């Protein structure tokens, strides 16, 4: 005759299921918790976060503790309910089958699925407080865990699985970081999100992707008549001008326009005096990485560089402002900058007329298109590569889902084009 009241046995049964649920819920919460936020909390001195981090640094032992506890408790629950069913209803195959099915249902619902869903939903709320219980338990059961892991490690070695690697160290790739930023929601302001995404893009571009192309450069020919030089200095929109002798590839220096203003008040401007105001030009190979160039600008207090190709021919120029605009967006207030920005917009008819010398990167960014960036840098270059010839008349073609009309060709170069966007064409995000 059973001397233990049935309500005590049922209470013990319910308690064991709750303990099993605790371990299941805690296991899921610990595996689902944001490790980077956890490290942040630990660095700020959060004791619960420090304890949780300590446990996650011993993942193998932690999982052994949880799984051993869960397995033992679930076995006890099954044995206890089966024994209770036999004592109450007799030793019968049907009784044992029903008891086994019943306890399996209770374990699945109350000790596995439900607690694990809760653990995955609130990992931080559960994992941090649970670490207070798990850490002393881990120390108390250390001999048992060591004994079990002897067999586990032997099996892993037999399967040639290396567990010596620090699998708990999670390193995010660039694409994963980009996804985190994109999915940051309201936690990351839109402007900050754009800056972070631009920083990721800088990893994949060189200075010729952000330069002002040669055709759009404003430079001073020192062989021009003095009157023309004065006029260019008066109307110049930039603080610094590259100065060349006769031909753009013969750059001899950089002129600070403010220093040259004094010469404008003199009745006679001497070229030799103008030459004395020139600073040494800085030339940049066209494949130089943008980050490397930004570091050079910072370390050497330079703000402008002339980009050249492998033959020493000038391809354009890049300024510190150009690189910063790639990172934080437009902040240029010059007339030319505003005009360039205004031209790269769709009108009501989904058309855009622009200079063919515009860079493909700017076009893609401002018009949300997807012209290829692995070849020519300008729209003119892309069209010439595609056509394999200089068009003699106005033509239309379709590239990357966008219709391009050539409107003006001059001096062996496509000057002006019109883009027509298909309303059904997907935009680049």
ZAMARGU-4260 file (C-alpha; in steps of 0.2 Angstrom, whole numbers, plus 5000, padded with zeros to 4 digits):
<rodrens>
0) 5000/5000/5000 | 5006/5017/4995 | 5009/5028/5011 | 5013/5044/5001 | 4997/5054/4997
5) 4992/5055/4979 | 4992/5074/4980 | 5010/5074/4985 | 5015/5063/4971 | 5006/5075/4959
10) 5014/5090/4966 | 5031/5082/4964 | 5027/5078/4946 | 5021/5096/4943 | 5037/5102/4951
15) 5048/5091/4941 | 5040/5097/4925 | 5042/5115/4930 | 5061/5112/4933 | 5062/5104/4916
20) 5053/5119/4909 | 5066/5130/4917 | 5081/5122/4910 | 5073/5121/4892 | 5068/5139/4893
25) 5085/5144/4900 | 5094/5134/4886 | 5085/5143/4872 | 5087/5160/4880 | 5106/5158/4882
30) 5108/5153/4864 | 5097/5167/4858 | 5103/5181/4868 | 5112/5195/4858 | 5130/5192/4862
35) 5135/5210/4857 | 5123/5218/4869 | 5128/5206/4882 | 5146/5211/4881 | 5140/5230/4881
40) 5131/5227/4897 | 5146/5217/4905 | 5158/5231/4901 | 5146/5243/4910 | 5147/5233/4925
45) 5131/5223/4925 | 5134/5209/4937 | 5121/5198/4929 | 5128/5201/4911 | 5146/5197/4918
50) 5139/5180/4925 | 5130/5176/4909 | 5145/5180/4899 | 5156/5169/4910 | 5143/5154/4907
55) 5143/5157/4888 | 5162/5156/4888 | 5160/5138/4894 | 5146/5133/4882 | 5151/5115/4882
60) 5150/5113/4901 | 5134/5124/4901 | 5125/5113/4888 | 5131/5097/4897 | 5123/5103/4913
65) 5107/5108/4906 | 5105/5093/4895 | 5109/5081/4909 | 5097/5090/4921 | 5083/5089/4908
70) 5086/5071/4903 | 5087/5065/4922 | 5071/5075/4926 | 5061/5069/4911 | 5066/5051/4915
75) 5060/5054/4933 | 5044/5062/4927 | 5040/5047/4916 | 5044/5034/4929 | 5034/5043/4943
80) 5019/5045/4932 | 5020/5027/4926 | 5022/5021/4944 | 5007/5031/4949 | 4996/5025/4935
85) 5000/5007/4939 | 4996/5009/4958 | 4980/5018/4954 | 4973/5008/4939 | 4983/4991/4939
90) 4998/4984/4930 | 4991/4983/4912 | 4998/4986/4895 | 4985/4999/4891 | 4987/5008/4907
95) 5006/5009/4904 | 5003/5015/4886 | 4991/5029/4891 | 5002/5034/4905 | 5017/5035/4893
100) 5007/5045/4880 | 5001/5057/4893 | 5018/5061/4901 | 5025/5063/4883 | 5011/5076/4879
105) 5014/5085/4895 | 5033/5086/4893 | 5032/5091/4875 | 5019/5105/4879 | 5024/5111/4896
110) 5042/5107/4897 | 5049/5109/4879 | 5039/5119/4866 | 5031/5132/4877 | 5046/5136/4888
115) 5057/5137/4873 | 5046/5149/4864 | 5046/5160/4879 | 5065/5159/4880 | 5067/5164/4862
120) 5055/5178/4864 | 5063/5185/4880 | 5081/5179/4880 | 5088/5194/4890 | 5075/5194/4903
125) 5077/5175/4906 | 5095/5172/4903 | 5102/5185/4915 | 5092/5181/4931 | 5094/5162/4927
130) 5113/5164/4927 | 5112/5166/4946 | 5106/5149/4947 | 5116/5140/4934 | 5133/5146/4939
135) 5133/5138/4956 | 5124/5122/4949 | 5139/5121/4936 | 5152/5122/4950 | 5142/5109/4960
140) 5140/5096/4946 | 5157/5098/4939 | 5163/5080/4943 | 5147/5073/4935 | 5149/5085/4919
145) 5168/5080/4918 | 5163/5061/4918 | 5150/5063/4905 | 5161/5074/4894 | 5175/5060/4894
150) 5163/5050/4883 | 5157/5065/4873 | 5175/5071/4869 | 5180/5053/4864 | 5165/5052/4852
155) 5169/5069/4845 | 5187/5064/4842 | 5180/5048/4834 | 5170/5059/4822 | 5185/5070/4819
160) 5175/5085/4825 | 5187/5099/4832 | 5180/5107/4847 | 5195/5117/4852 | 5190/5132/4841
165) 5182/5146/4850 | 5165/5144/4842 | 5158/5156/4855 | 5167/5170/4847 | 5155/5177/4834
170) 5162/5188/4821 | 5151/5198/4810 | 5154/5199/4791 | 5152/5216/4782 | 5136/5209/4774
175) 5129/5204/4792 | 5133/5221/4798 | 5125/5229/4784 | 5109/5219/4787 | 5110/5224/4806
180) 5110/5243/4800 | 5096/5240/4788 | 5085/5231/4800 | 5089/5244/4814 | 5072/5251/4813
185) 5068/5267/4823 | 5083/5263/4834 | 5095/5270/4821 | 5090/5287/4813 | 5088/5287/4794
190) 5103/5299/4792 | 5114/5289/4803 | 5109/5273/4794 | 5114/5281/4777 | 5131/5286/4784
195) 5134/5269/4790 | 5129/5261/4774 | 5140/5273/4765 | 5155/5268/4776 | 5152/5250/4770
200) 5152/5255/4752 | 5169/5264/4754 | 5177/5247/4757 | 5174/5243/4738 | 5178/5259/4729
205) 5194/5269/4724 | 5197/5287/4721 | 5192/5287/4703 | 5175/5282/4709 | 5173/5299/4719
210) 5184/5310/4708 | 5178/5325/4698 | 5181/5319/4680 | 5194/5328/4669 | 5181/5335/4658
215) 5173/5344/4673 | 5189/5350/4681 | 5191/5368/4682 | 5210/5372/4680 | 5220/5387/4675
220) 5231/5387/4660 | 5246/5398/4664 | 5250/5402/4646 | 5233/5411/4643 | 5233/5430/4641
225) 5234/5439/4658 | 5216/5446/4655 | 5209/5429/4653 | 5218/5423/4669 | 5211/5438/4679
230) 5194/5434/4672 | 5195/5415/4677 | 5201/5420/4695 | 5187/5432/4697 | 5174/5419/4692
235) 5182/5404/4700 | 5170/5394/4711 | 5184/5385/4720 | 5197/5389/4733 | 5211/5379/4724
240) 5214/5378/4706 | 5226/5366/4697 | 5238/5376/4686 | 5245/5368/4670 | 5256/5374/4655
245) 5247/5373/4639 | 5240/5355/4641 | 5231/5348/4656 | 5243/5334/4658 | 5257/5347/4662
250) 5251/5352/4679 | 5264/5362/4688 | 5256/5366/4704 | 5240/5371/4714 | 5235/5389/4716
255) 5226/5395/4732 | 5214/5407/4724 | 5213/5418/4739 | 5232/5422/4738 | 5230/5426/4720
260) 5216/5439/4723 | 5230/5452/4729 | 5237/5451/4711 | 5221/5456/4703 | 5222/5474/4711
265) 5239/5476/4703 | 5240/5485/4686 | 5252/5471/4679 | 5251/5453/4684 | 5267/5444/4682
270) 5267/5426/4678 | 5283/5423/4688 | 5274/5430/4703 | 5259/5419/4700 | 5271/5404/4699
275) 5278/5408/4716 | 5261/5406/4724 | 5259/5388/4717 | 5261/5374/4730 | 5267/5357/4724
280) 5254/5346/4716 | 5250/5329/4724 | 5247/5315/4711 | 5236/5300/4716 | 5236/5283/4706
285) 5218/5280/4700 | 5216/5264/4709 | 5221/5271/4726 | 5209/5265/4740 | 5197/5278/4746
290) 5201/5274/4764 | 5220/5275/4761 | 5218/5292/4753 | 5207/5299/4767 | 5221/5293/4779
295) 5234/5302/4769 | 5224/5318/4768 | 5222/5318/4787 | 5240/5314/4791 | 5247/5326/4778
300) 5234/5340/4780 | 5231/5339/4761 | 5214/5343/4754 | 5216/5340/4735 | 5225/5327/4724
305) 5227/5325/4705 | 5222/5308/4699 | 5233/5300/4685 | 5232/5283/4676 | 5247/5272/4673
310) 5253/5282/4659 | 5254/5298/4670 | 5239/5306/4661 | 5227/5316/4671 | 5210/5308/4674
315) 5202/5320/4686 | 5204/5327/4704 | 5198/5322/4721 | 5196/5333/4736 | 5194/5329/4755
320) 5176/5336/4752 | 5172/5323/4739 | 5177/5309/4751 | 5167/5316/4765 | 5152/5318/4754
325) 5153/5300/4750 | 5152/5296/4769 | 5139/5309/4775 | 5130/5315/4759 | 5130/5331/4750
330) 5134/5347/4759 | 5142/5357/4744 | 5134/5375/4743 | 5143/5380/4727 | 5133/5385/4712
335) 5140/5371/4701 | 5137/5358/4715 | 5119/5363/4716 | 5116/5363/4697 | 5124/5346/4696
340) 5113/5339/4710 | 5097/5347/4703 | 5101/5339/4685 | 5101/5322/4692 | 5083/5320/4696
345) 5068/5313/4688 | 5055/5325/4681 | 5036/5322/4681 | 5038/5312/4664 | 5051/5300/4673
350) 5064/5308/4662 | 5081/5316/4666 | 5093/5326/4655 | 5111/5326/4660 | 5129/5328/4654
355) 5136/5311/4648 | 5152/5315/4658 | 5142/5312/4674 | 5149/5297/4684 | 5139/5281/4684
360) 5141/5280/4703 | 5132/5297/4705 | 5119/5292/4693 | 5115/5276/4702 | 5115/5284/4719
365) 5104/5299/4714 | 5092/5291/4701 | 5091/5274/4710 | 5097/5265/4694 | 5109/5250/4692
370) 5122/5254/4679 | 5137/5243/4680 | 5152/5250/4690 | 5165/5237/4686 | 5170/5245/4669
375) 5169/5263/4663 | 5166/5277/4677 | 5156/5289/4667 | 5140/5287/4656 | 5149/5293/4641
380) 5162/5279/4643 | 5148/5266/4646 | 5139/5271/4630 | 5155/5271/4620 | 5160/5254/4626
385) 5143/5247/4622 | 5142/5255/4605 | 5160/5252/4600 | 5159/5268/4590 | 5155/5287/4592
390) 5137/5289/4586 | 5135/5301/4571 | 5117/5305/4575 | 5105/5305/4589 | 5101/5287/4594
395) 5092/5278/4608 | 5097/5262/4617 | 5092/5252/4632 | 5104/5248/4646 | 5101/5241/4663
400) 5082/5243/4660 | 5084/5261/4656 | 5081/5270/4639 | 5095/5281/4635 | 5093/5295/4621
405) 5110/5303/4614 | 5105/5321/4612 | 5122/5329/4608 | 5139/5323/4601 | 5153/5335/4600
410) 5172/5334/4598 | 5172/5315/4597 | 5162/5314/4614 | 5144/5311/4619 | 5140/5327/4628
415) 5121/5327/4633 | 5109/5312/4635 | 5092/5309/4641 | 5087/5295/4652 | 5069/5288/4652
420) 5064/5277/4666 | 5052/5262/4664 | 5039/5264/4679 | 5040/5245/4681 | 5059/5245/4683
425) 5064/5241/4701 | 5074/5254/4710 | 5090/5251/4719 | 5089/5253/4738
</rodrens>
